[in-house]
């Protein structure tokens, strides 16, 4: 692993940690933080000239799909989540993003099941999704991906 990749992984982990905290506390992600993430993801990709655009551009497009889902569901999945998924798609690439999303949705499902068992979950209960993206990213790092 080259130095830029290690720095990017540390920055991404810290970024997801900060956004997770914000999402839990305020249920909002500031646009300036998302803008900084978009800029950082593109800078990383420019510095990684060996990476083919065909692998990471579709990852960013997945974020657009989640923005449409957010619009259709009246933000059951927030717009900030969709933008963040796009940022992670640009940074990780399409296939790693799919693995991350699979893990994040699995962790969110486990959390929801836990809430159901203690009867603190209703049909309209909402909880922040960014922490699950952060946990999934950390699991990917430990497993050797990301």
ChimeraX attribute file (.defattr): number of C-alpha atoms within 10 A of each C-alpha:
attribute: neighborCount
match mode: 1-to-1
recipient: residues
	/A:1	5
	/A:2	6
	/A:3	8
	/A:4	12
	/A:5	14
	/A:6	11
	/A:7	12
	/A:8	16
	/A:9	17
	/A:10	12
	/A:11	14
	/A:12	21
	/A:13	17
	/A:14	13
	/A:15	17
	/A:16	23
	/A:17	17
	/A:18	16
	/A:19	22
	/A:20	23
	/A:21	16
	/A:22	17
	/A:23	20
	/A:24	15
	/A:25	10
	/A:26	11
	/A:27	17
	/A:28	16
	/A:29	22
	/A:30	12
	/A:31	11
	/A:32	9
	/A:33	15
	/A:34	18
	/A:35	14
	/A:36	12
	/A:37	22
	/A:38	20
	/A:39	13
	/A:40	18
	/A:41	22
	/A:42	14
	/A:43	12
	/A:44	17
	/A:45	19
	/A:46	12
	/A:47	12
	/A:48	12
	/A:49	9
	/A:50	8
	/A:51	12
	/A:52	11
	/A:53	14
	/A:54	10
	/A:55	16
	/A:56	22
	/A:57	17
	/A:58	18
	/A:59	25
	/A:60	26
	/A:61	19
	/A:62	22
	/A:63	24
	/A:64	17
	/A:65	15
	/A:66	22
	/A:67	23
	/A:68	16
	/A:69	17
	/A:70	18
	/A:71	14
	/A:72	11
	/A:73	11
	/A:74	11
	/A:75	16
	/A:76	14
	/A:77	20
	/A:78	21
	/A:79	21
	/A:80	24
	/A:81	23
	/A:82	23
	/A:83	25
	/A:84	26
	/A:85	26
	/A:86	30
	/A:87	27
	/A:88	29
	/A:89	27
	/A:90	27
	/A:91	27
	/A:92	23
	/A:93	24
	/A:94	22
	/A:95	14
	/A:96	20
	/A:97	26
	/A:98	15
	/A:99	15
	/A:100	27
	/A:101	19
	/A:102	14
	/A:103	19
	/A:104	22
	/A:105	15
	/A:106	14
	/A:107	18
	/A:108	19
	/A:109	13
	/A:110	12
	/A:111	14
	/A:112	17
	/A:113	13
	/A:114	13
	/A:115	14
	/A:116	12
	/A:117	10
	/A:118	8
	/A:119	9
	/A:120	10
	/A:121	15
	/A:122	10
	/A:123	5
	/A:124	7
	/A:125	10
	/A:126	12
	/A:127	16
	/A:128	20
	/A:129	20
	/A:130	26
	/A:131	22
	/A:132	22
	/A:133	26
	/A:134	22
	/A:135	19
	/A:136	22
	/A:137	27
	/A:138	19
	/A:139	16
	/A:140	16
	/A:141	13
	/A:142	10
	/A:143	9
	/A:144	8
	/A:145	13
	/A:146	22
